[in-house]
Amino acid sequence: MEIKIKNLSFNYNSNNILEDINLTIDSEKITGIIGKSGSGKTTLIDLISGLLKPINGNIIYDNKDKLDLKDIGYCFQNSKSQFFCETVKEEIELSALTNNYRVKELNKRVNEVLKIVNLNKEILNKNPLQLSNSETKKVSLATILIYNPKLIVLDEPSIGLDNKSKEELVRLIKMLKNRYKKTIIIVSHDLDFLHKIIDKAVVLSEGKIVLNGTKYEVFNDTKKLKKYGLLPPNVMMFSNKVLTKKGIKIGYRDDINDLIKDIFRNVY
């Protein structure tokens, strides 16, 4: 799903939250929305998701000016706030039924989405409010994947996860893009996490877009990032330091281990 945002503005109690936003979200790509607290990130994805209505401007979804809510899956920052049922199975089924997924295929579809998010069937009878942080994120994703939306919006998906769980989430999100052709928007303060998965980065400050481009273009602009209170991902800072201190230009990689291998190739 391609999304075109034109002259979008939103205010609350006479305070401008977003001002004249123009942005294209590319189809079947992962876009990261970045900025300090209060920059307008959550408001922007709430507008894209149809939870809020713009004051001015419009949002076009695949050349349509209205969003079909079945085309979008939104995972909130606090995943457990999305849960209402006593078991994981009931939670996933409720999401399917709410979005009019075909009932005769429901059991099969539940098992399919469990495999996609790498959860065992045993979890179906557990209380979703008693899961680990990693399991909670996966179940939250399962509740939207069950009805197969075109657009997935993730608000701070890496919060509360250890490094192993983050790496597993990175692989899952990449698979959703590459294998299932999803358009994905991620809001996150975790730039190291974002750097591993996004194609495009958008930086907001005081309700305006201040940086917009590929992740390499945006994350390499260290002066502007710091100006807006953001630190570049560690992998970018490491690459730049090697160039400054050692005179070795190793380019940019998604993972710092790949950079280390490049250094050895250049040195030896």
TAGIPE-V378099 format. One record per backbone hydrogen bond with DSSP energy under -0.5 kcal/mol. NH is the residue of the N-H (numbers start at 0). CO is the residue of the C=O. E is the energy in kcal/mol with one decimal. If there is no record, write none. Layout:
nh=NH co=CO e=E
nh=NH co=CO e=E
This chain:
nh=2 co=24 e=-2.2
nh=3 co=59 e=-2.5
nh=4 co=2 e=-0.5
nh=4 co=22 e=-3.6
nh=5 co=3 e=-0.5
nh=5 co=57 e=-2.7
nh=7 co=20 e=-2.5
nh=8 co=55 e=-2.1
nh=9 co=17 e=-2.2
nh=11 co=14 e=-2.5
nh=14 co=11 e=-1.8
nh=15 co=13 e=-0.5
nh=16 co=9 e=-2.4
nh=16 co=14 e=-0.6
nh=17 co=9 e=-2.2
nh=18 co=206 e=-2.8
nh=20 co=7 e=-2.8
nh=22 co=4 e=-2.0
nh=24 co=2 e=-3.2
nh=25 co=23 e=-0.7
nh=28 co=25 e=-1.2
nh=30 co=28 e=-0.5
nh=30 co=183 e=-2.7
nh=31 co=199 e=-2.9
nh=32 co=185 e=-3.1
nh=33 co=31 e=-0.6
nh=33 co=201 e=-3.2
nh=38 co=35 e=-1.8
nh=43 co=39 e=-2.2
nh=44 co=40 e=-2.0
nh=45 co=41 e=-2.2
nh=46 co=42 e=-2.1
nh=47 co=43 e=-2.4
nh=48 co=44 e=-2.1
nh=49 co=46 e=-1.0
nh=50 co=45 e=-2.1
nh=51 co=45 e=-1.4
nh=54 co=8 e=-2.3
nh=55 co=8 e=-1.4
nh=57 co=5 e=-1.9
nh=59 co=3 e=-2.9
nh=60 co=63 e=-3.8
nh=61 co=1 e=-3.0
nh=61 co=59 e=-0.6
nh=63 co=60 e=-1.5
nh=68 co=66 e=-0.7
nh=70 co=67 e=-2.9
nh=71 co=68 e=-1.2
nh=72 co=150 e=-2.6
nh=74 co=72 e=-0.5
nh=74 co=152 e=-3.0
nh=75 co=73 e=-0.6
nh=78 co=76 e=-1.1
nh=80 co=77 e=-1.8
nh=81 co=78 e=-2.0
nh=82 co=79 e=-1.4
nh=87 co=122 e=-0.5
nh=87 co=125 e=-1.8
nh=88 co=123 e=-2.7
nh=90 co=86 e=-1.9
nh=91 co=87 e=-2.5
nh=92 co=88 e=-2.5
nh=93 co=89 e=-2.5
nh=94 co=90 e=-1.7
nh=95 co=91 e=-1.8
nh=96 co=92 e=-2.8
nh=97 co=93 e=-2.6
nh=98 co=94 e=-1.3
nh=99 co=96 e=-1.7
nh=100 co=95 e=-3.0
nh=104 co=101 e=-1.3
nh=105 co=102 e=-2.0
nh=108 co=104 e=-2.4
nh=109 co=105 e=-2.6
nh=110 co=106 e=-1.9
nh=111 co=107 e=-1.8
nh=112 co=108 e=-2.4
nh=113 co=109 e=-1.8
nh=114 co=110 e=-1.7
nh=115 co=111 e=-2.0
nh=116 co=112 e=-2.1
nh=117 co=114 e=-0.8
nh=118 co=113 e=-2.8
nh=122 co=119 e=-1.6
nh=123 co=120 e=-1.9
nh=124 co=121 e=-0.8
nh=125 co=122 e=-1.7
nh=127 co=125 e=-0.5
nh=129 co=126 e=-2.1
nh=130 co=127 e=-0.8
nh=135 co=131 e=-2.7
nh=136 co=132 e=-2.1
nh=137 co=133 e=-1.9
nh=138 co=134 e=-2.7
nh=139 co=135 e=-2.4
nh=140 co=136 e=-2.0
nh=141 co=137 e=-2.5
nh=142 co=138 e=-2.1
nh=143 co=139 e=-0.7
nh=143 co=140 e=-0.9
nh=144 co=140 e=-2.7
nh=145 co=141 e=-1.7
nh=146 co=143 e=-1.0
nh=147 co=144 e=-1.5
nh=148 co=143 e=-0.7
nh=149 co=70 e=-0.8
nh=150 co=70 e=-2.9
nh=151 co=182 e=-2.8
nh=152 co=72 e=-3.2
nh=153 co=184 e=-3.0
nh=154 co=74 e=-2.4
nh=155 co=153 e=-0.7
nh=155 co=186 e=-3.3
nh=158 co=155 e=-1.0
nh=160 co=157 e=-1.8
nh=165 co=161 e=-2.3
nh=166 co=162 e=-2.3
nh=167 co=163 e=-1.8
nh=168 co=164 e=-2.1
nh=169 co=165 e=-2.5
nh=170 co=166 e=-2.0
nh=171 co=167 e=-2.0
nh=172 co=168 e=-2.7
nh=173 co=169 e=-2.4
nh=174 co=170 e=-2.0
nh=175 co=171 e=-2.1
nh=176 co=172 e=-1.7
nh=177 co=173 e=-3.1
nh=178 co=174 e=-2.5
nh=179 co=174 e=-1.4
nh=180 co=176 e=-0.8
nh=181 co=175 e=-2.1
nh=182 co=149 e=-2.3
nh=183 co=28 e=-2.4
nh=183 co=181 e=-0.5
nh=184 co=151 e=-2.7
nh=185 co=30 e=-2.9
nh=186 co=153 e=-2.7
nh=187 co=32 e=-1.4
nh=187 co=185 e=-0.5
nh=190 co=188 e=-1.4
nh=193 co=189 e=-2.4
nh=194 co=190 e=-2.5
nh=195 co=191 e=-0.7
nh=195 co=192 e=-0.8
nh=196 co=193 e=-1.9
nh=197 co=193 e=-2.7
nh=198 co=29 e=-3.3
nh=199 co=29 e=-1.8
nh=200 co=212 e=-2.8
nh=201 co=31 e=-2.7
nh=202 co=210 e=-2.7
nh=203 co=33 e=-3.1
nh=203 co=201 e=-0.5
nh=204 co=207 e=-2.5
nh=206 co=38 e=-1.8
nh=207 co=204 e=-1.5
nh=209 co=202 e=-2.7
nh=209 co=207 e=-0.6
nh=210 co=202 e=-1.3
nh=212 co=200 e=-1.9
nh=214 co=198 e=-1.4
nh=217 co=213 e=-2.5
nh=218 co=214 e=-2.8
nh=219 co=215 e=-1.3
nh=220 co=217 e=-1.1
nh=221 co=219 e=-1.9
nh=224 co=220 e=-2.2
nh=225 co=221 e=-2.6
nh=226 co=222 e=-1.9
nh=227 co=223 e=-1.7
nh=228 co=225 e=-1.8
nh=229 co=224 e=-2.9
nh=235 co=232 e=-0.7
nh=236 co=232 e=-2.0
nh=237 co=233 e=-2.6
nh=238 co=234 e=-1.8
nh=239 co=235 e=-2.3
nh=240 co=236 e=-2.1
nh=241 co=237 e=-2.3
nh=242 co=238 e=-1.7
nh=243 co=239 e=-2.3
nh=244 co=240 e=-3.2
nh=245 co=241 e=-2.0
nh=246 co=241 e=-0.6
nh=246 co=242 e=-0.9
nh=247 co=241 e=-1.3
nh=248 co=246 e=-0.6
nh=249 co=247 e=-0.8
nh=257 co=254 e=-0.7
nh=258 co=254 e=-1.1
nh=259 co=255 e=-2.0
nh=260 co=256 e=-1.8
nh=261 co=257 e=-1.8
nh=262 co=258 e=-2.1
nh=263 co=259 e=-1.9
nh=264 co=260 e=-1.9
nh=265 co=261 e=-2.2
nh=266 co=262 e=-2.6
nh=267 co=263 e=-2.8
